[in-house]
Amino acid sequence: MKIVLDEFDHKILDLLIENSRLSYAEIGRKISLSQSATKERVQNLTDTGVIKSFTADVDYGLLGYSLKVIIHLKFKNDEFRVFIDHLKQFPEIISCKRITGEYCLIAECVLKDSTHLENIIDRLIKFGIPSTSVQLSEIRTNRFFQTQ
């Protein structure tokens, strides 16, 4: 089912992607809608599943996890399913996606340091073949709907 959004819906989504804590009144002021109309639109976007959740963007560096790593995992046959069953053993993995191509999964990890990286690689080798990349910085616009 495809959901059609108008200009106001796109603007609301842009604002919420940037800061999900904005009040209905603040959003309404920024896009020239009343608080009640804004609330109704956000509720509709939530009810239809366009907005799946409101989340916190955590600064893991402030919590001592200053190393962000992307790990590609290669498995034989469907052994990735065994790894998925054990994913909870890896709290450092904040995102794991199944992908196409040479690798089966890509995992985004937050780690304390290179020793922590070595530790997680040693733990992952039991399941498949990891290939790591250290993230130097993050470039993110949080603006999907701007060009629509």
C-alpha positions as CSV (number, residue, x, y, z in Angstrom):
1,M,0.0,0.0,0.0
2,K,1.4,3.3,-1.0
3,I,0.7,6.4,1.1
4,V,0.5,9.8,-0.6
5,L,1.8,12.7,1.4
6,D,1.3,16.4,0.8
7,E,3.7,19.2,1.3
8,F,2.8,19.6,5.0
9,D,3.3,15.9,5.7
10,H,6.8,16.2,4.1
11,K,7.7,19.2,6.2
12,I,6.5,17.5,9.3
13,L,8.6,14.4,8.6
14,D,11.7,16.6,7.9
15,L,11.3,18.4,11.2
16,L,10.7,15.2,13.2
17,I,13.6,13.4,11.5
18,E,15.8,16.3,12.6
19,N,14.4,16.5,16.1
20,S,11.7,14.0,17.2
21,R,11.1,16.0,20.5
22,L,9.6,19.0,18.8
23,S,6.1,19.8,20.2
24,Y,3.1,20.0,17.9
25,A,3.0,23.8,18.6
26,E,6.6,24.2,17.5
27,I,6.1,22.1,14.3
28,G,2.9,24.0,13.5
29,R,4.7,27.4,13.9
30,K,7.5,26.3,11.5
31,I,5.1,25.1,8.8
32,S,2.2,27.5,9.3
33,L,-0.4,25.0,10.7
34,S,-2.3,25.1,13.9
35,Q,-1.2,22.9,16.8
36,S,-4.3,20.7,16.5
37,A,-3.9,20.2,12.7
38,T,-0.3,19.3,13.2
39,K,-1.2,16.8,16.0
40,E,-3.8,15.3,13.7
41,R,-1.3,14.9,10.9
42,V,1.4,13.4,13.1
43,Q,-1.1,11.0,14.5
44,N,-2.2,10.0,11.0
45,L,1.5,9.5,10.0
46,T,1.9,7.3,13.0
47,D,-1.4,5.4,12.6
48,T,-0.6,4.6,8.9
49,G,2.9,3.4,9.8
50,V,4.8,6.1,8.0
51,I,6.3,7.1,11.4
52,K,7.4,3.8,13.0
53,S,8.9,5.2,16.2
54,F,10.4,8.2,17.9
55,T,13.9,7.5,18.9
56,A,16.9,9.1,20.7
57,D,20.1,9.8,18.8
58,V,22.7,8.7,21.4
59,D,26.2,10.2,21.5
60,Y,28.0,6.9,22.3
61,G,31.3,8.7,22.5
62,L,30.1,10.5,25.7
63,L,29.5,7.0,27.1
64,G,33.0,5.8,26.4
65,Y,32.3,4.1,23.1
66,S,34.3,6.4,20.8
67,L,35.1,3.9,18.1
68,K,32.4,3.3,15.4
69,V,33.0,0.3,13.2
70,I,31.2,-1.2,10.2
71,I,31.6,-4.9,10.0
72,H,30.7,-6.9,6.8
73,L,30.0,-10.6,7.6
74,K,30.3,-13.4,5.1
75,F,28.7,-16.8,5.8
76,K,28.5,-20.1,4.0
77,N,25.1,-21.2,2.8
78,D,22.5,-19.9,5.4
79,E,24.8,-19.9,8.4
80,F,23.9,-16.3,8.9
81,R,20.7,-17.5,10.5
82,V,22.7,-19.0,13.4
83,F,24.4,-15.7,13.9
84,I,21.1,-13.8,13.9
85,D,19.9,-16.2,16.6
86,H,23.0,-15.2,18.7
87,L,22.8,-11.4,17.9
88,K,21.8,-10.6,21.5
89,Q,25.3,-11.7,22.6
90,F,26.7,-8.6,20.8
91,P,25.3,-5.5,22.6
92,E,28.0,-3.5,20.7
93,I,26.0,-4.0,17.5
94,I,23.6,-1.2,17.2
95,S,22.3,-2.0,13.8
96,C,22.5,-5.2,11.7
97,K,21.1,-5.4,8.1
98,R,20.9,-8.2,5.7
99,I,22.4,-7.2,2.3
100,T,23.0,-8.5,-1.2
101,G,26.4,-9.1,-2.7
102,E,29.5,-10.8,-1.4
103,Y,28.6,-10.3,2.2
104,C,25.4,-11.4,3.9
105,L,25.1,-8.9,6.7
106,I,26.5,-5.5,7.6
107,A,26.7,-4.5,11.3
108,E,27.3,-1.1,12.8
109,C,29.1,-1.3,16.1
110,V,30.1,1.1,18.8
111,L,33.2,0.1,20.6
112,K,35.5,1.5,23.3
113,D,38.8,1.0,21.6
114,S,40.9,-1.2,19.3
115,T,41.1,-3.9,22.0
116,H,37.3,-4.0,22.1
117,L,37.4,-4.3,18.3
118,E,39.8,-7.2,18.4
119,N,37.5,-8.8,21.0
120,I,34.4,-8.5,18.9
121,I,36.2,-9.8,15.8
122,D,37.4,-12.9,17.8
123,R,33.8,-13.5,18.9
124,L,32.4,-13.0,15.4
125,I,34.8,-15.4,13.7
126,K,32.9,-18.3,15.3
127,F,29.9,-17.5,13.0
128,G,31.4,-16.2,9.8
129,I,34.2,-14.2,8.2
130,P,34.2,-10.5,9.3
131,S,35.7,-7.6,7.3
132,T,35.9,-4.3,9.2
133,S,36.0,-0.6,8.4
134,V,36.5,2.1,11.0
135,Q,34.2,5.0,10.7
136,L,36.1,8.3,10.7
137,S,33.1,10.6,10.7
138,E,29.4,10.7,9.9
139,I,27.9,12.8,7.2
140,R,24.1,12.8,7.5
141,T,21.5,15.2,6.2
142,N,18.4,13.8,7.9
143,R,16.5,15.4,5.0
144,F,14.8,12.7,2.9
145,F,11.8,14.7,1.9
146,Q,13.4,18.0,1.0
147,T,13.8,17.1,-2.7
148,Q,10.3,15.6,-3.1
